[in-house]
Amino acid sequence: SILPFNHSSLFFHSQYHLFLIIIQSRFHHFLHIHPSMRLLFLLSSLFVLSSSFAIPLERFIDSKGRILFLFKHALTWNEANEFCDSLLPGSKLASLRDETEAIDIALHINNQNPHYNWGGTLNYFIGAQWNNEKSEWINPDGTRIPHPRPPCDNAVMQVEVRWQKGRLLHMCNAHIRPMYFICSETKS
């Protein structure tokens, strides 16, 4: 399916701007080539456009049978949240229940990327947010996540993937630090 354009997202804005520049340039060239070459030109243009907008994505079914989408394009938490929301009806940043689900995801990521950076980390945003009023972590589907209080208000949750293990971590500066993210369909 085609992903809708979201004007408030920097990612889509930059992709949309790039798209307009490519279209304008290609249209100008199209008008100035011989009519017999236009079909070949259109086909090559489609290839250029499709390769320019490929979004790195892994589809993963977790141990509970949920379909998770792991995106390898860095966005801030708010941008990732908006992106997941626009992806499919009912789609949100992923709701995880505990550390075992983070470990499950980390094992999948490590199996798919065995040589990404030995000793390094990969981080993915998930949907849990710190609720100051209730003093607890709340997932997009309304469930709670048992995890210690963060040192800041308005914190969000991430999955940190290290070589052969994973864990849940809070993040205080999610509005300025982009990272990969995980979407899932939220069941009501």
Helices and strands as residue ranges (DSSP letters): H 10-31, G 35-37, H 38-52, E 57-61, E 67-75, H 77-87, E 91-93, H 99-112, E 121-131, E 136-138, E 144-145, E 156-162, E 165-171, E 179-185
